[in-house]
């Protein structure tokens, strides 16, 4: 049985309803495939993190990690719910600024910011640049000097934590493309370099250990290590850093295998560990303490709707339910072996009778959305829903096979608002150019 989230209900027509909107009617109005974002649940998630980390800590800050799902409407919601924004590209920064996000509450992350991106960030006056490596330290120092600026910056650290998640989304280990490791001595060397830079105001340290992490102990061990490193910096270099950013990575429910912890429980556990670690080291609690939730803000608030095109049963092997989307709008199974639940939005009371795999329409054998899931018997024309689809799906959508990206609607109180329009065939060739000799 699929787990319901937010405003999901079954209406009088035995249809899935989200935000008071009938999922089948949404497909009729906006087309298929379609992503549906539950505004009420997004706001509730924002408020839970606000209460746990902004209200729960002196100098607390929450920056929405917009790589999970980025568009003007989502940035506006983050603004209205008093969250900052964490960006990782010029495009995300541009979107945040265009949506009216206060530049002072924008953090710029990333392991290879281009010179153009750094200049744009400096010109925009963003709050924090999170520096990843020695090359970036030198580049930022030189560029800020040329522009007669002194930006606030954090250094991204690898705490050496093995987060219990898929290897492709572990980012806190020593062998990672992100940050500099404590264990190799490079982190301390980089802190010294940033502290001596004439045109950088080193404010503190940052880490992000991975994504879809369900155990609180992973976060508390990270907090202990980072607090200890801040004390080491003071002892070795005489610098008392006033800021700590522990990143994000908070997991959500996808299937019955997942038991995520609520923000308040995570915040309470981290707070106790930090308080104890700083007290033991006679170190002041940071003036600014930040976290960067992304998936945990939007993941459960999104539902992907597809139309079933065909059902293929291979005796002795498998049943395939083919839908009109696929890895172009959701590559997570191909990338991370992600798992999901599903239902037929037009037949919500139908019992699970088969085990089937939900296949996409792309010209790839690996184009699968769900493998071997219990579900009702499907037929052509059914509306298949995959909940928990709000994070890292539309955000990673592509145009493989020249398939347009789906539309996204925001639902609340019975109203549905288009926030990302469906790409048209004309959109797919808008950047194409034909050289003169081919005309």
Secondary structure, 3 states (H helix, E strand, C coil): CCCCCCCCEECCCCCEEECCEEHHHHHHHHCCCEEEEEHHHHHHHHHHHHHHHHCCCCCEEEEEEHHHCCCHHHHHHHHHCCCEEEECCHHHHHHHHHCCCCHHHEEECCCCCCHHHHHHHHHHCCCEEEECCHHHHHHHHHHHHHCCCCEEEEEEEECCCCCCCCHHHECCCCCCCCCEECCCCHHHHHHHHHHHCCCEEEEEEECCCECCECCHHHHHHHHHHHHHHHHHHHHHHCCCCCEEECCCCECCCCCCCCCCCCHHHHHHHHHHHHHHHHHHCCCCCCCEEEECCCHHHHHHHEEEEEEEEEEEEECCCEEEEEECCCCCCCCHHHHHCCCCCCEECCCCCCCCCEEEEEECCCCCCCCEEEEEEEECCCCCCCEEEECCCCCCCHHHCCCHHHCCCCEEEEEECCEEEEEECCCCHHHHCCCCCCCHHHC
